[in-house]
Amino acid sequence: MEQLVTIGTMLIIVGVIILFLGTLLSLLKSKQAKTEGGFVFMIGPIPIIGATSKGMFYLMILLSILMVIIFLLFNWKVLS
């Protein structure tokens, strides 16, 4: 259980660092860059998805399917 907390904390830290570096690189570019974003909220097995473009929406759908598969595999392995 402690390993999961450590892994989760490390993923959050890596995500914040990537977000910071992306913002910094965007500010350093001289020309305007198109920014897209999206989010996935998982309420149980049901994803709530939002995005700023169709491409990002499809990427969020793919990520939500991947998260459900990982969740199911993890629970299947724990219960076995």
PyMOL commands that set and color helices and strands:
alter all, ss='L'
color gray80, all
select helices_A, chain A and resi 2-28+54-79
alter helices_A, ss='H'
color red, helices_A
select strands_A, chain A and resi 38-43+46-51
alter strands_A, ss='S'
color yellow, strands_A
deselect
rebuild
show_as cartoon
